[in-house]
């Protein structure tokens, strides 16, 4: 669990309360935080209680009536909540074979996933140059240095925005050039090795903080901001700062919008894959290492971040040609002779 954030404890009181509670406990025992699904199940539990005897159990009628109470939210959010209830029903069916399970065909359709924007090194260089021109203000006296460091860490480590904002100075180990990412998604912590050049950037930033008499104690936020008594940048402030730089540099998606901060994570994974192809490494053998670095439970989750962009397509084609090009050419020549 991230430091300073407590786990949501649902309160169940319907007839299904014991089953709801066992299900939530199981998911958390498996390493999931499970706050959002637990809130959905608590909402369903409260609905069943409010209806009294009208719905003695969670059947098709009760599920449909509950879904109607969520018609005010976006269809994608509504589908996710319905899927969370369906997962609970499938769990319940293990011990109650006749229990109701919603039909997926009645759910709102999936929305198409947003296509990430893969930033290249040249664009990152432009962003860093623009960051040096950011104006300081009383609420953000280290704005140029802080946003520069944020961009560098997002691009070179692929950490999640929340992981970046939760970093403390004490999580940085200069002697070993590592960052300690503590208990984030699925309660997992991990230690990330970083390049010496990145460590030098962190050192430079911390020296500037020290010279300006700002806190550099181990429990102080790495991306420090004096607002609200001193602490980390907020997610909104970081997003707005980086988006303003993206707009200033003319970096936009095909739809004309600014890339998301989460796109840095996609870019990190794709660029790692590109480096391996160009170096002739065994990519399949390295994927578990990438999954571990990104904080994934397996390489299956990492595949979501591996996009077959043009530089990667070219690198993989060139690698195939180096290894098997002669075989393809020989086969083609043989076919022409016997044609």
N, C-alpha and C positions, 0 to 999 in steps of 0.2 A: 504494500500500500504506500502511495506517495506520502512523504512526510507532511504532517499537518492536516491530512485529509482523512476523516473518519469514514468507515463503511456504513452505508445506509442499512438500517435494520427495519425490515417491513413488519407491519402488525396485521396478522391475518385473524379473522373471526368468523368466517363462514363455515359451512359444513366441510368444505374442502381445506380448511386451515391446516390440519396436520400434514396433508399431502403437499400443499404449497410449501410449507416450512421444510419438509424433508428434501424437496426438490432444490430449493435455494441452498440448503446446507450442502447438498451433494455437489452442486456446481462450484461452490466456493472451496470445497475440499479438493476439487480438481484443479484449483489454482486461479479460478476466474473471480474478478471483483464482483460482477453480476449485479451492479447497482441498478442500471437502467431496466433490465428485465424484471428485477424484483419490484420496482415501482409499477411496472405494467401489471404484474400479477397482483399486487396490492390493490390496484385500481379495479381489477376484475373481481377480487374478493369483496371489496366494498360495494360494488354494483350488485353482486349476488345477495349480500346482506340487505341492501336497501330495497330489493325487490320482494323480500320476505318469502312467502310460500309460492309466489308466482313461478319461480324457477327453483325447484327443489334440488336440481343438479345442473351441472354444466352440460347442456344438450345443445342441439342445433338452434333452437329458438332462443335460448339464453345467450349463446355466442353471437347470433345475429343482432339481438337487441343491444348487446354490449358494443358491438361494432358501430351501431348507429350513433352511439354517444361520442364517437371519435371522427365523425364526418367533417368536423370543422378543421381538422389537421390535414396536412399535405398527404397525398396518396402514398408516397414513399414511406412516410412515417407510420401511416396507418397499416401498411403492409408489414412493416417491421414488427409492430406490436402484435399483429395477428399471427405472425410467424413465431413470436415468443410464446404465445398461448398455445399454438399448435405443438411446439416442442414440449411444453408441459403435458399436453394431452398424450403425446407419444410415450412420455415417461410414465404417466399414470396407467397406460394400457398394459405395461409390463405386469402389473399386479391386478388390473381390472380389465380383462380382455374385451368386455362389452362396452367400455366407456366411449364417449364421443370423441372423434378426432376431426377437425375441420378439413374440408376439401380445398386443396390448393387452387383449384380452378375458380373458386369463388373469390380469390384474393385480388386486390388491385395488381396490375402488371408491374414488373420491374421497370424502374427508370434506367435509362442508359447511363452507365458510369461516365463521369466527367473525364475527358481525355487529358492526362497531365501534360504540362509543358516541360520539356527536358531542356534545362539551361546548359549552355556550353561554357567552356572556360573563358572564352572571349567576352561573353555576356557578364560573367561573374566579375571579370576584371573591370568592366565598365561600372558595375554596381559598386564595387569597392572604391573606385575613383570618385563616384558621385557621393558616397557615404562620407568621404573626407570633407565635403563641402557643406554638410548638414550644420545648421545653426544650433549653438548651445542656448540653453535657457535655464532659469533657476530650477525648474522641475526636472531637467535633464541635462546637467552640466557636462556629462560625458557622452552625449548622444553620438557624435561622430565615431568615437572609439568603440562604443558599445554595439552600435548597429553593424559596424565593420566586423567585429568579432562574431556577432550572431550569424551574419552571412557566411563567414568562413567556416564556422562549426556546422551549420546546416548543410553546406555543400560538401564538406570533406568527411563528415561522419554519418550523415543521414539520420541523425537523431530526430525524434519527434519534437514538435514545438513544446509540448508540456515537459518533456525531458530536459530540453534546453533551459527553460525557465526555472526548473527545479534545481539546477546545478548550483552547488555551493563552492566557494573557493577551496574548501577542504576536499572536495571531490577531484581536484586536479593534483596529480602527482608528477612534479617536474622531473624528479630523478629517474622515473621509469617511463615518462611521457605517456601517461594514461589519464583517462577520465572515468570516474566511477559513476555509472548510471544506476541510481538506487531505486529498487522496488517500484517499478512502473507498471506497465500493462502486464496482467497475469501474475503480479507480485514478484516478477523476476528482476534481479539485479544483474548487471554485467559490467565488466571492466573493458574499456575500449582503448587499444593502443592507438596513438596518434603520431603523425609525422613530426619530426623535430622542428620543421618549419611552422607547423601549427602551434607547437609548444612555445616557440619563440614569439608568436603573435599573442598568446595568452600572457607570457611574461611581460611583453611590452605594455599591454593593457593594464596589468596589475601595477607596473611601475608608475604609470601615469596616475592611477588611482592613489597610490601612496604619495606621490609628489604633490597631489592636490589635497592631501590630508583627508581623503575619503577612506571608509573602513575597508581593511583587507584581512580581517580575521577569518578564520576557517569557516565559521558558520554564516558568513555574509554571502548574499546572493552573488553569483558570478556576473550576471547581467544586472548590475545594481542600479537602482533608481531611488533618489531621495524622497519621492512622493510617498505619502501615507506612512511616514515614519521610517522610510528606508526599507527596501526589499527588492524583489525582482521586478523587471518589466512585466506589465500585464500582457495577456495574449492579444488584446485589442490594440494596445499601444505598439507592440512589436509588429503586428500585421499592418497597421497604418503606416508605420515608418518605412517598412520594406516596400509596400505597395507604392508609396510616393516615389521611391527611387526607381522602381520598375517603370513607372509612368514617365519619369524624367529621362530615363534611358531609352524610351520607346520600345520596351520589351513587352509584347502583348501576345495573346493566344490568337488562333485563327478566327476566333469570334470577337476579337478586339478587346478582350478583358485582360486584366492583369493575372499572371500566374499566381497560384496559391502558395503559401508557405509549405504546404505538404508536398508540392511538386519538387521541392529540393530533395526530399527523401526518395522520390521516384528517380530523380536525376542521379543521385548517388549510386543507386543500384545499377542503373543502366551503364553509367560510366565505369563502374567496377567490372562489369561484364565486358565492356569494350576493351579495357586494359588487358584483361585476361586473353581475349581473342588475339589481340595484337602481339602479346608476348608468347603465344603458342601454348598457354597453360591448359591443363585438363579442367575445363569449365564445369563439367558435371561433378568432379571431385571437390571443387571449390564452393559450389552452391551452399552446402551445409555451413561453411565458414561464414558466408555472407548472411545466411539466415541467423546465425548466432550473433553476428555483429549488429544486425538490425533489431535484435531482440525478439525474433520469431521462434515459435515452438518447433517449426520444421520448415524445410525448403518449400513446401506446398504454399505456405503463406507468402513466401518471397516471390513466387511466380507472378503474383499480382503486380509487382513492381518492375518486372522485366519486359520492357516494350521493345519491339523489333523496329527501331528507328533506322534511318538511312545509313549513318556511319557504322552501325552494328551489322546491318545487312551486308555492307561492302566488306567489312573485316571478316565476317563468317564465310562469305563467298571466296575471298582470297585465300583463306585458310583451307577451304575445301579444295580449291584449285591446286594449292601446293602439295597436298597429300594425295589427291585422287585424280588430278587433272590428266595425268598421263594415261590412266586407265580409261577415262572417258574418251580421250582422243584415239586410243588404240581401238576401242570398241567401235567408234564411229567410222574409222578407216576400214575396219574389217567388214562392216556392214555395206559400205560402198563397193568394196571389191566383189562381194557376193551378191550385190544387188543386181 
